[in-house]
Amino acid sequence: MTSSPEEWYILKQENGHCQILPASQVNQEAKESPEQWGPFTSEAEAIARRVGLIRAGKCQPM
């Protein structure tokens, strides 16, 4: 495990796909994203949430 935990976000892109990004990259991408979810405490949690968003029809599968 890393000594500094990083937060993760899900950003919906214009094409409907959802991208998982660490908090350090969100500021650059968030301006272009119509929707975002997070923060999540791990990348695994963000992946699980993205699966839920796909099932709910809010994101398109890759």
C-alpha positions, -999 to 999 in steps of 0.1 A, spaced: 0 0 0 11 36 -5 18 60 23 -4 87 9 -39 76 -1 -52 90 -33 -88 98 -41 -104 86 -74 -132 101 -95 -154 89 -123 -158 115 -151 -184 111 -179 -170 120 -213 -190 135 -242 -192 101 -259 -209 86 -229 -180 66 -216 -169 70 -180 -132 74 -172 -116 68 -138 -90 93 -128 -69 101 -97 -77 134 -80 -44 149 -93 -58 147 -129 -94 156 -122 -89 194 -122 -77 194 -158 -105 170 -171 -134 182 -149 -141 213 -169 -148 192 -200 -169 166 -182 -207 170 -180 -210 147 -150 -186 133 -123 -188 111 -93 -165 107 -63 -143 109 -45 -137 72 -39 -110 59 -15 -95 34 -40 -94 27 -77 -111 -6 -70 -141 12 -54 -143 36 -84 -143 6 -108 -171 -10 -89 -191 22 -90 -185 26 -127 -200 -9 -132 -230 3 -113 -233 34 -134 -231 13 -166 -258 -10 -153 -280 20 -144 -276 34 -180 -256 65 -169 -224 54 -186 -216 34 -218 -194 3 -216 -160 7 -231 
